[in-house]
C-alpha cells in the first residue's frame, strides 16, 4: 500500500508541475509584441471595397471589409472608471481604458487598454444601421459631434455623448452613447427620424472586431498569456447557454444563428467586451472571418419600418470592463459564465463565495485565503484525524515491519503476505494515509483557478512584501516556508518500506519548493497554512497514540 501513497505523491508532483507550466504561460516574461503586417490598408483593417446593404445575409450584415479604419475627429469621454475614445468616422468606440486597473502595480498611472485600434492588437466596437440604399449610417459613415471632450462632473451620475448623421433624403440619425458613474456598461441609442417621402426600412447591427493575438513559439518561460488563456468569441442564447467560438471556428465557418435573446462577447484574461442587444425580438448572431486574421462577432435585429414623419429608437448595451462576477450577474443572464474556472467550477464557485465573505469581513484577500484554508481544514477535520491516526499506527508498526523484512529477506511475496496479516491483526488501514492527498487535490486545483481567473484578486495585497496575491512571491519566502513545512510533515509520516521510494520522497519538499516559487503567492499562502494546521493536528494525534501505547 506504500506504492499507492507513492503513486499519489508522484501524481500530485505531476499535477503541480502542470499547473506551474500553465502559470508560466500566463505570467512568464512577456515577449516583444510582433507587429502585424499592414498590407496597404490603414490602421488595423484589411483591404477591400465591400459596403453594407439592407440585405439580411450575414456577410452583408457585418460590413467590415472596408478600405481601412479611417480617422476623423476623436471624441474623448471620461468617467470615474472609463476613458473612452469615439471616432466620428464610423461613430465607433475605438479605445477603452479601464481607469482603476493599472497594467502594472508599479505603474498605477498606466491603465489597462481593453479596446484599441492599434494594428498589432486591434480590438474595437462597431455599430450602425443597415438600410435600403444609403438611408442608414454604418460604421463607415461620417458623423458630426457637438464637442471634442465629455467629462462626468462631480455629482453627475449620467453622461450623454451624441453623434448626428443626415442624408439628402431627409433621414436623420442621432447615435447617443450613455455612460454612468461607476459603471462599465455603455448604453447606445440610435434614434431614426424619417422626414423623407418614403418608408424607411432598416435594422440595427452591433459587432466586435478583433485581430487574432500573435503567438510566439518558445518555452514556458517566454510565452505570453495569449498562448494559454482563452481569447476569443463567446455566444450566449436562450438555446445555447454559453458557447465559446474561437478564431479557428470563425475561420472555418461563418456563424448565422437566430434567437429571441442573447449576447456576444470577445473575452480575455480578467477582462471582456460584450454587446447586449435589446431582448424581446428575434436577433441574428453572426461571425465573419476577414483577411489578415481579423474576426468579427456580432448581432443584428429584425428589419423595422418607419413611416414618413415618424421616428424610432434602436437600443443596445456595450459592456467593456473587468469580469467582476457580482456585477456581471446583474447585467445579463449568463454573463458571469465568462469567468471560467474549468472542470471543477462546482468546487471553485463555493470557494470564491467563501473568499468574498471573508474579504467583506476582513477587508483583505490574504486574510480571506487564510480563513478559507481554516474553514476547509475544519470541514475535513474528522477525515484528516482518521487519516493521521492511521499513519500514526503505521509509524508504530515500523519496528515490526522491519523485523518481517529481515525474516523474509528478498522474498517480496512472503513479505507482502506477512505485512497484510500484520495490518489485519493490528487493525490498521494502510490506505488511510492517502486520504489527505486525495481530498486536497480538487481543492488545490479549484483554488488555483480562483486565484488566477478572478479579477477581484488581481493585484490584491496582503501584508509586508506580499503586495499581489495573484503573482509569485518576489522574495520566495513563502515557497521556502512551504518547503520546510512539507519536510516537517513528511517526518511525521511513516517512511515507505521500499528504500528507493524513501529516497525519492526525500526530494519532494525540494521539488515542491521549486514549483511553488513561481505560483501565485495566494496559492502558496493556502498551502503553508494548510501544512501548518496539518502538522499541528498530526503531531497532537501522534502524541496521544504514543501515550496510549
Buried (B, 14 or more C-beta within 10 A) or exposed (E): BBEEBBEBBBEBBEBBBEBBBBBBBBBBEEBEBEEBEBEEBBBBBBBBEBEBBBEBEBBBBBBBBBBBBBBBEBBBBBBBBBBBBBBBBBBBBBBBBBEBBBEEEEEEEEBBBBBBBBBBBBBBBBBBBBBBEBBBBBBBBBBBBEEEEBEBEEEEEEBEBBBBBBBEBBBBBBBBBBBBBEBBBBBBBBBBBBBBEBEBBBBBBBBBBBBBBBEBEEEBEBBBBBBBBBBBBBBBBEEEEBBEBBBEBBBEEBBBBEBEBBBBBBBBBBBBBBBBBEBEEEBBBBBBBBEBBBBBBBBBBEBBEBEEEEBBEBBBBBBBBBBBBEBBEEBBBBBBBBBBBEEBBEBBBEBBEBBBBBBEEEEBBBBBBBBBBBBBBEEBEEBBBBBBBBBBBBBBBEEBBEEBBEEBEEEEEEBBEBBEEBBEEEEBBBEBBBBBBBBBBBBBBBBBBBBBBBBBBBBBEBEEEBBBBBBBBEEBBBBBBBBBBBBBBBEBBBBBBBEEBEEBBEEBBEBBBBBBBBBBBBBBBBBBBBBBBBBEBBBEBBEEBEEEE
